[in-house]
Amino acid sequence: MARRRKSKKSNNRIGKICISAIVCMFLVVMSVQIFRLYQDDQVYIQKEKTLSAQLEQATEQQKKLSNYEQYTQKKEYIEDIAKSKLGLVYNNEIVFKEKDK
């Protein structure tokens, strides 16, 4: 009987050690995974900032293009182009030209 008691105590101690080792390994694995997820989260946060800045720039560019499109459809734009590129003027306008030096 004394042997059985020692054997059971020995088995209990070995069992407790094994369970403790498994729990420690589980904690180590989980800690590594949490660290990796934290790093990935930081990368995604940086990407989000970059993409937000790009979206803001694209939105601003879109507004500029929309304003330019509206301007090009006005009579004022057509007159400016006709005067500057084609040299056209109204009948009652006087054109002054600079002399070449």
N, C-alpha and C positions, 0 to 999 in steps of 0.2 A: 503494500500500500504506500509506503513511503516513496517508492520509485514512481508510482503513478502520480502522486502529488507533485514531485519534482518534475516529472514529464509534462504535466498539465501546466505548471507554472512556466516551464521552459517554452512550451507551445504558445501560451498566452503572451509571453514576452516577445517571442519571434513574430507572432501575429500583430502585436501592437507596433513593433518596429517596421514591419512591412507596410502596414496601413499608414504610419507616419511618413515613410519614404514615398509612398504613392501620393499622399496629400502634398508633400513638399514638391514633388515633380509636377503635380498639377498646378501648384502655385507658380512655379517657375515658368511653365509653358504659358499659363494665362498672363503672366507679367510680360513676357516677350510679345505675345499677341496684342496686348493693350498698348505697348510701346510702338509696335508697327502700325496699329490703327491710328495712334496719335500722329505719327509721322505722315501717314497718308492724309489725314485730316488737314495738317498744315499745308501740304502740297495743294490740296483741293481749295483751301482758303486762298492761297496765292493765285491759283488759276482763276478763281472767281473774281478776284480784284482785277486781274489783267483783262478778263473778258468784259467786266463791267466798264472798264476804261475804254475798251475798243467799241463797246456798244454806244457809249456816250459820244465818242468821236464820230461813229457812223451816223448817229442821230443828228448830230450837228451838221455833218456833210449833207445829209438828206435835206435838212432845212435850207441850207444854202442853195442846193440844186433846185429845190422847189421854188424858192424866191427868184432864182435866175430864170427858171422856166416861165414864171408869171411875168417877169420883166421882158423876156423875149417875145411875148405875145402882145405887148403893148405897142401903140403907135410911136411912142417916144423912142423905143429901141430901133424900130424900123427906120425912123428918120436919122438917128445917129449913125447907123450902118450905111445908109444911103449917102450921107454927107462925108463920112470919114473914108470909106472904102471905094465908093463909086464917084465921089466928087459932085454929087447932085445937090442942087439948091433950089429953093423956091424962086419964082419969077421976081418977087420984090426984095430979095435978099442981096446984099452986097458982100462979096468975098474979098477979104484982104489976104494977100500972100506976102510972105517974108522974102526979102531980097537975099540972094546968096552972097556971102561976103567974099 
